[in-house]
């Protein structure tokens, strides 16, 4: 029998490289060549042309904003599935390493769903904390390494798979090989599902038989102190924009970014492409590339969606360094995946994914560098007293902020209607966040991405030590 590892080696371009076409090479070269040309402009031109890199950054970001606005204009809650429709079996996998402090809350939320999962599998990735004591309270005895228990005495759907420490992707793969449900959902131990989340996800697969992967909608929660509240404030609005953007790309059947913290997959499709890649910093994102590649190569009508009714809260970074480390891993993994799959960029075989989404992602690789350099040039102009040049630039930035703010206030209403989430999304704070973000949180996000470049070039990235700031035994939400 073919193993997941053998299938991965066959399906992944990392192990079986594909030929890189000239459109991919041309698109990949465009952003760095343009960047060099715009930097030269800063030394050779006068007036606002000194800030050409900033103008390019603003135009690009505004184009993406217009694209998102157009594609979410009719966003609405999905129609309910008719009763009596076939219901696929569904198992939840929680890959956990030293998560004893949050396991109780996570299991309670899963067991308390209005449509509970058929299986809750704790894929214990070599935990050395009190995880055994937590699971013992459910009547589970410690299994041998590599073994899985039967159902818990007081929660029959709960099982414990005990594995040597090997990382999240390996734990997920080991679990997938042992479950037999039609649908598998991955839920991080620091993620709390809202009561109807599992039901909404199951309904999405019933309504669309071609669906092979779907992401729930996440909202961040941070620590209760002032710093935690500040980070939660900014990240809440960032998550809104990100998930609306995912819906926009879904309209072109080009969605790539799902959140492994709460994602659902058709099990047989995941097995067909080799499971998760344990050498990637963002194993969930990389898996979607392989699913999309497999569908394009074999002319399969496989679809990836974001499910607005499947809402969950996830523990998010609550300090500058924690945030930077997270974004280093995210962006480094994004660069890894973009590099491995560069043959798909500009490739007509993959439809809008190859001709639109992946070229945009190729440009995104340098967007944070554009943003930081643009800000550095502006600060230099102000510091050297060149106010006649800096003032028009500031006016352009203010105009951009007005555009962003208008979109953001409008999109909040669309998001609330789509997901039903209203907590922490008031108009007043949204206004303040939109005004402050370009000079604060956005710079921090770009800095984390630049650190991600370093991680990508040096091959660094791991789970790292988990420090929870919001989700504890007595969960907030």
C-alpha positions as CSV (number, residue, x, y, z in Angstrom):
1,X,0.0,0.0,0.0
2,X,1.3,3.5,-0.9
3,X,2.1,5.6,2.2
4,X,1.3,9.3,2.6
5,X,5.1,10.0,2.4
6,X,5.4,8.2,-0.9
7,X,2.4,10.0,-2.3
8,X,3.8,13.4,-1.1
9,X,7.0,12.8,-3.0
10,X,5.1,12.1,-6.1
11,X,2.7,15.0,-5.8
12,X,4.9,17.8,-4.4
13,X,7.0,19.9,-6.8
14,X,9.5,20.1,-3.9
15,X,10.4,16.5,-4.5
16,X,9.3,16.2,-8.2
17,X,10.1,19.6,-9.7
18,X,8.1,20.8,-12.7
19,X,9.4,22.8,-15.6
20,X,9.3,26.6,-15.1
21,X,7.7,28.4,-18.0
22,X,8.7,31.8,-19.3
23,X,5.5,33.5,-18.0
24,X,6.4,32.5,-14.5
25,X,10.0,33.7,-14.9
26,X,8.8,37.0,-16.3
27,X,6.2,37.6,-13.5
28,X,8.7,36.6,-10.8
29,X,11.3,39.1,-12.2
30,X,8.8,42.0,-12.4
31,X,8.6,43.0,-8.8
32,X,12.3,43.1,-8.0
33,X,13.2,44.9,-11.2
34,X,10.5,47.5,-10.6
35,X,11.7,47.9,-7.1
36,X,15.3,48.6,-8.2
37,X,14.0,51.1,-10.8
38,X,11.9,52.9,-8.3
39,X,14.7,53.2,-5.8
40,X,16.9,54.7,-8.5
41,X,14.2,57.2,-9.1
42,X,14.5,58.3,-5.4
43,X,18.0,59.5,-6.1
44,X,17.6,60.9,-9.6
45,X,14.2,62.6,-9.5
46,X,12.8,65.6,-7.7
47,X,9.4,66.2,-6.2
48,X,6.9,63.5,-5.4
49,X,8.7,61.2,-7.9
50,X,11.3,60.6,-5.1
51,X,8.5,58.6,-3.5
52,X,7.7,56.4,-6.5
53,X,8.1,53.2,-4.5
54,X,5.3,54.5,-2.2
55,X,3.1,55.4,-5.1
56,X,3.5,51.9,-6.5
57,X,2.7,50.4,-3.1
58,X,-0.5,52.5,-2.7
59,X,-1.7,51.8,-6.3
60,X,-1.2,48.1,-5.9
61,X,-2.9,47.9,-2.5
62,X,-5.8,50.0,-3.8
63,X,-6.3,47.7,-6.8
64,X,-6.6,44.7,-4.5
65,X,-9.1,46.6,-2.3
66,X,-11.2,47.4,-5.4
67,X,-11.0,43.7,-6.4
68,X,-12.2,42.6,-3.0
69,X,-15.0,45.2,-2.8
70,X,-16.4,44.1,-6.2
71,X,-16.4,40.4,-5.3
72,X,-18.0,40.8,-1.9
73,X,-20.7,43.2,-3.0
74,X,-23.4,40.6,-2.7
75,X,-22.0,38.6,0.2
76,X,-24.7,36.9,2.2
77,X,-25.2,33.9,4.6
78,X,-25.4,30.6,2.8
79,X,-28.8,29.0,2.4
80,X,-29.5,26.2,5.0
81,X,-29.2,22.6,3.7
82,X,-32.5,20.8,3.4
83,X,-33.2,18.3,6.2
84,X,-32.9,14.7,5.3
85,X,-29.8,15.3,3.0
86,X,-27.0,12.8,3.3
87,X,-24.8,13.7,6.3
88,X,-21.1,12.8,5.9
89,X,-19.2,11.5,8.9
90,X,-16.9,14.1,10.4
91,X,-13.9,13.8,12.7
92,X,-11.9,16.5,14.4
93,X,-8.2,16.3,14.9
94,X,-6.5,18.4,17.5
95,X,-2.7,18.3,17.1
96,X,-1.4,19.3,20.5
97,X,2.1,19.7,21.9
98,X,2.2,20.7,25.6
99,X,-1.3,22.2,25.5
100,X,-2.6,20.9,28.9
101,X,-3.7,24.4,29.9
102,X,-6.2,24.8,27.0
103,X,-7.3,21.2,26.2
104,X,-10.2,21.2,28.5
105,X,-11.7,24.3,27.0
106,X,-11.1,23.0,23.4
107,X,-12.7,19.6,24.1
108,X,-15.6,21.2,25.9
109,X,-16.3,23.4,22.9
110,X,-16.1,20.5,20.5
111,X,-18.3,18.2,22.5
112,X,-20.9,21.0,23.1
113,X,-21.5,21.7,19.4
114,X,-25.1,21.9,18.2
115,X,-24.0,19.3,15.6
116,X,-21.2,17.5,17.5
117,X,-18.4,15.7,15.5
118,X,-18.5,11.9,15.3
119,X,-14.8,11.8,16.5
120,X,-12.6,14.1,18.5
121,X,-9.0,12.8,18.2
122,X,-6.3,14.4,20.3
123,X,-3.1,13.8,18.3
124,X,-0.7,14.3,21.2
125,X,2.6,15.3,19.7
126,X,5.0,14.1,22.4
127,X,3.7,16.3,25.1
128,X,5.8,16.5,28.3
129,X,3.3,18.6,30.4
130,X,0.1,17.6,32.2
131,X,-1.7,16.4,29.0
132,X,-2.0,12.8,30.4
133,X,-3.7,14.1,33.6
134,X,-6.1,16.2,31.6
135,X,-7.1,13.3,29.3
136,X,-7.3,10.9,32.3
137,X,-10.2,13.0,33.6
138,X,-12.2,11.8,30.6
139,X,-11.4,8.2,31.5
140,X,-8.6,7.7,29.0
141,X,-5.6,5.5,29.9
142,X,-2.2,6.4,28.6
143,X,-1.7,4.5,25.2
144,X,1.6,3.1,24.0
145,X,3.6,5.3,21.6
146,X,2.0,5.3,18.2
147,X,-1.2,3.8,19.6
148,X,-4.8,5.2,19.8
149,X,-7.2,4.6,22.6
150,X,-10.8,3.6,22.3
151,X,-13.5,6.1,23.1
152,X,-13.5,7.8,26.5
153,X,-15.8,6.4,29.1
154,X,-17.6,9.7,29.6
155,X,-17.2,11.1,26.1
156,X,-17.3,8.2,23.6
157,X,-16.3,10.4,20.6
158,X,-13.0,11.4,22.4
159,X,-9.8,9.4,21.6
160,X,-6.1,9.9,22.3
161,X,-3.4,9.2,19.8
162,X,0.0,9.4,21.5
163,X,3.0,10.1,19.2
164,X,6.7,10.9,19.6
165,X,7.4,14.6,19.1
166,X,7.7,15.3,15.4
167,X,5.8,18.5,14.7
168,X,2.3,19.5,13.8
169,X,2.3,18.2,10.2
170,X,3.5,14.7,11.3
171,X,0.9,14.5,14.0
172,X,-1.8,15.4,11.6
173,X,-0.7,12.8,9.1
174,X,-0.5,10.1,11.7
175,X,-4.1,11.0,12.8
176,X,-5.4,11.1,9.2
177,X,-4.1,7.6,8.6
178,X,-6.0,6.3,11.6
179,X,-9.4,8.0,11.1
180,X,-12.0,6.8,8.6
181,X,-14.5,9.7,8.6
182,X,-15.5,11.3,5.2
183,X,-14.5,14.8,6.5
184,X,-11.6,15.6,8.8
185,X,-11.4,19.0,10.6
186,X,-8.2,20.3,12.0
187,X,-8.6,22.5,15.1
188,X,-5.7,24.0,17.0
189,X,-5.7,23.5,20.7
190,X,-5.9,27.3,21.2
191,X,-9.0,27.6,19.1
192,X,-12.5,27.7,20.4
193,X,-15.4,26.9,18.0
194,X,-18.7,28.7,18.3
195,X,-21.7,26.4,18.9
196,X,-22.8,26.1,15.3
197,X,-19.4,25.9,13.6
198,X,-19.2,22.2,13.0
199,X,-22.8,22.1,11.7
200,X,-22.0,24.9,9.3
201,X,-18.9,23.1,8.0
202,X,-20.7,19.8,7.6
203,X,-23.5,21.6,5.7
204,X,-21.0,23.2,3.3
205,X,-19.8,19.7,2.3
206,X,-23.3,18.5,1.9
207,X,-24.3,21.4,-0.3
208,X,-21.3,21.2,-2.5
209,X,-20.1,17.6,-3.3
210,X,-17.0,19.0,-5.1
211,X,-15.7,20.7,-2.0
212,X,-12.4,19.3,-0.8
213,X,-11.2,22.0,1.6
214,X,-12.8,24.8,3.6
215,X,-11.7,27.2,6.2
216,X,-13.8,28.6,9.0
217,X,-13.7,32.3,9.9
218,X,-11.4,33.1,12.8
219,X,-11.5,36.0,15.2
220,X,-8.5,36.8,17.4
221,X,-8.5,37.0,21.2
222,X,-5.5,38.2,23.2
223,X,-4.6,38.7,26.8
224,X,-6.7,40.8,29.2
225,X,-4.1,43.5,29.9
226,X,-3.8,46.8,28.0
227,X,-1.1,45.5,25.6
228,X,-3.2,42.4,24.8
229,X,-6.4,44.5,24.2
230,X,-4.4,46.7,21.8
231,X,-3.1,43.8,19.8
232,X,-6.6,42.2,19.7
233,X,-8.1,45.5,18.5
234,X,-5.8,45.8,15.5
235,X,-5.8,42.1,14.7
236,X,-9.6,41.9,14.8
237,X,-9.9,44.4,11.9
238,X,-7.0,42.7,10.1
239,X,-8.8,39.4,10.3
240,X,-12.0,40.9,8.9
241,X,-10.2,42.2,5.8
242,X,-8.3,38.9,5.3
243,X,-11.4,36.7,5.4
244,X,-13.3,39.0,3.1
245,X,-10.4,38.9,0.7
246,X,-10.5,35.1,0.8
247,X,-14.2,35.2,-0.1
248,X,-13.3,37.5,-3.0
249,X,-10.7,35.0,-4.4
250,X,-13.2,32.2,-3.8
251,X,-15.4,33.8,-6.4
252,X,-12.7,33.0,-9.0
253,X,-12.2,29.5,-7.7
254,X,-8.7,30.6,-6.6
255,X,-8.7,30.4,-2.9
256,X,-5.4,29.2,-1.5
257,X,-5.2,30.5,2.1
258,X,-7.1,28.4,4.6
259,X,-6.5,28.5,8.3
260,X,-5.3,25.2,9.8
261,X,-6.5,26.4,13.2
262,X,-10.0,25.6,11.9
263,X,-10.1,23.9,8.5
264,X,-12.0,21.0,7.0
265,X,-10.9,18.6,4.3
266,X,-12.4,15.7,2.4
267,X,-10.2,12.9,3.7
268,X,-9.7,11.0,0.5
269,X,-8.5,14.1,-1.3
270,X,-5.9,14.8,1.4
271,X,-4.7,11.2,1.1
272,X,-4.6,11.5,-2.7
273,X,-2.1,14.3,-2.5
274,X,0.1,13.0,0.3
275,X,-1.1,14.7,3.4
276,X,0.7,17.6,5.2
277,X,4.3,18.5,4.4
278,X,6.3,18.5,7.6
279,X,9.1,20.6,6.1
280,X,6.9,23.6,5.4
281,X,6.4,26.4,7.9
282,X,2.8,26.7,6.9
283,X,1.6,23.2,6.2
284,X,-2.1,24.1,5.8
285,X,-1.3,26.7,3.0
286,X,1.1,24.4,1.2
287,X,-1.5,21.6,1.2
288,X,-4.0,23.7,-0.6
289,X,-1.5,24.3,-3.4
290,X,-1.1,20.6,-3.8
291,X,-4.9,20.1,-3.9
292,X,-5.3,22.8,-6.5
293,X,-2.4,21.4,-8.5
294,X,-3.8,17.9,-8.4
295,X,-7.2,19.2,-9.5
296,X,-5.7,21.1,-12.4
297,X,-3.4,18.3,-13.5
298,X,-6.2,15.7,-13.5
299,X,-9.0,18.1,-14.6
300,X,-11.0,17.5,-11.4
301,X,-13.7,19.9,-10.3
302,X,-12.3,20.3,-6.8
303,X,-13.2,23.4,-4.8
304,X,-11.9,25.3,-1.8
305,X,-14.2,27.6,0.2
306,X,-14.4,29.9,3.2
307,X,-17.6,29.1,5.3
308,X,-19.0,32.3,6.8
309,X,-21.2,30.5,9.3
310,X,-18.3,28.5,10.8
311,X,-16.9,30.9,13.3
312,X,-14.2,30.3,15.9
313,X,-12.0,32.4,18.2
314,X,-8.2,31.8,18.3
315,X,-5.5,32.8,20.7
316,X,-3.5,35.5,18.9
317,X,-0.1,37.2,19.7
318,X,-0.4,39.8,22.5
319,X,3.1,41.3,22.4
320,X,5.3,42.8,19.7
321,X,7.8,39.9,19.8
322,X,5.2,37.2,19.8
323,X,3.5,38.9,16.8
324,X,6.8,39.3,14.9
325,X,7.6,35.6,15.5
326,X,4.2,34.5,14.2
327,X,4.5,36.7,11.1
328,X,8.0,35.5,10.5
329,X,6.8,31.9,10.3
330,X,3.7,32.8,8.2
331,X,5.6,34.9,5.7
332,X,8.6,32.5,5.5
333,X,6.2,29.7,4.8
334,X,4.4,31.7,2.2
335,X,7.7,32.3,0.4
336,X,8.6,28.6,0.7
337,X,5.3,27.6,-0.9
338,X,5.5,30.3,-3.6
339,X,8.9,29.1,-4.6
340,X,8.1,25.4,-4.7
341,X,5.0,26.1,-6.9
342,X,6.4,28.9,-9.1
343,X,5.7,26.7,-12.2
344,X,1.9,27.4,-11.6
345,X,2.4,31.2,-11.9
346,X,1.0,32.4,-15.2
347,X,0.1,28.8,-16.2
348,X,-3.2,28.6,-18.0
349,X,-3.7,25.0,-16.9
350,X,-4.7,26.2,-13.5
351,X,-7.3,28.8,-14.7
352,X,-7.7,32.0,-12.7
353,X,-5.5,30.5,-10.0
354,X,-2.6,30.4,-12.3
355,X,-3.4,33.6,-14.3
356,X,-4.5,35.9,-11.4
357,X,-4.1,34.6,-7.8
358,X,-0.5,33.3,-8.1
359,X,0.8,36.3,-10.0
360,X,-0.6,38.5,-7.3
361,X,1.1,36.3,-4.7
362,X,4.4,36.7,-6.7
363,X,4.0,40.4,-6.3
364,X,3.1,40.0,-2.6
365,X,6.5,38.6,-1.9
366,X,8.0,42.1,-2.1
367,X,5.1,44.1,-0.9
368,X,6.3,44.5,2.7
369,X,9.7,45.7,1.5
370,X,8.0,48.2,-0.7
371,X,6.0,49.4,2.3
372,X,8.9,49.7,4.7
373,X,11.1,51.5,2.1
374,X,8.4,53.9,1.3
375,X,7.9,54.8,5.0
376,X,11.7,55.2,5.4
377,X,11.9,57.6,2.5
378,X,9.1,59.7,3.9
379,X,10.7,59.8,7.4
380,X,14.0,60.8,5.8
381,X,12.4,63.7,3.9
382,X,10.8,65.0,7.1
383,X,13.9,64.6,9.1
384,X,16.0,66.5,6.5
385,X,13.5,69.3,6.3
386,X,12.3,68.7,2.8
387,X,8.7,69.6,3.6
388,X,7.8,70.8,0.1
389,X,8.2,67.2,-1.0
390,X,6.9,65.5,2.1
391,X,3.7,67.5,2.2
392,X,2.3,66.2,-1.1
393,X,3.3,62.7,-0.1
394,X,1.4,63.1,3.1
395,X,-1.7,64.3,1.2
396,X,-1.5,61.1,-1.0
397,X,-1.3,59.0,2.1
398,X,-4.3,60.8,3.7
399,X,-6.3,60.2,0.5
400,X,-5.3,56.5,0.7
401,X,-6.4,56.3,4.3
402,X,-9.8,57.9,3.3
403,X,-10.3,55.2,0.6
404,X,-9.3,52.4,3.1
405,X,-11.6,53.8,5.8
406,X,-14.5,54.0,3.4
407,X,-14.0,50.4,2.3
408,X,-13.5,49.2,5.9
409,X,-16.6,50.8,7.3
410,X,-18.7,49.4,4.4
411,X,-17.1,46.0,4.6
412,X,-17.8,45.7,8.3
413,X,-21.5,45.6,7.6
414,X,-21.0,42.9,4.9
415,X,-18.8,40.9,7.3
416,X,-21.4,41.0,10.1
417,X,-24.2,39.9,7.8
418,X,-22.0,37.1,6.4
419,X,-20.7,35.7,9.7
420,X,-23.2,37.0,12.4
421,X,-20.1,38.2,14.4
422,X,-20.6,41.6,16.0
423,X,-18.5,41.5,19.2
424,X,-15.5,43.8,19.1
425,X,-16.4,45.3,15.7
426,X,-17.8,48.7,16.6
427,X,-17.6,51.6,14.1
428,X,-15.8,54.0,16.4
429,X,-12.8,51.8,17.2
430,X,-12.7,50.8,13.5
431,X,-12.4,54.4,12.6
432,X,-9.5,54.9,15.0
433,X,-7.8,51.7,13.9
434,X,-7.9,52.7,10.2
435,X,-6.3,56.0,11.0
436,X,-3.6,54.7,13.2
437,X,-2.7,51.4,11.4
438,X,-0.5,52.8,8.6
439,X,1.9,54.3,11.0
440,X,1.9,51.5,13.7
441,X,0.5,48.0,13.2
442,X,1.1,47.9,9.5
443,X,4.8,48.6,10.0
444,X,5.1,45.9,12.6
445,X,3.4,43.5,10.2
446,X,5.9,44.4,7.4
447,X,8.8,44.0,9.8
448,X,7.6,40.4,10.6
449,X,7.4,39.7,6.9
450,X,11.0,40.9,6.3
451,X,12.1,38.6,9.2
452,X,10.1,35.9,7.3
453,X,12.5,36.5,4.3
454,X,15.4,35.7,6.6
455,X,13.6,32.5,7.9
456,X,12.9,31.4,4.3
457,X,16.5,32.0,3.1
458,X,17.9,30.2,6.2
459,X,15.3,27.4,6.3
460,X,14.1,28.3,9.8
461,X,10.7,27.8,11.2
462,X,8.9,25.6,13.8
463,X,6.0,25.5,16.2
464,X,8.1,27.1,18.8
465,X,7.1,27.4,22.5
466,X,3.4,28.1,22.9
467,X,2.5,30.9,25.3
468,X,-1.3,31.4,25.7
469,X,-2.5,34.8,26.7
470,X,-6.3,34.5,26.4
471,X,-7.6,30.9,26.3
472,X,-7.3,29.1,29.6
473,X,-9.4,26.6,31.4
474,X,-12.1,29.2,32.0
475,X,-12.3,30.4,28.4
476,X,-13.2,34.0,27.7
477,X,-15.6,33.5,24.8
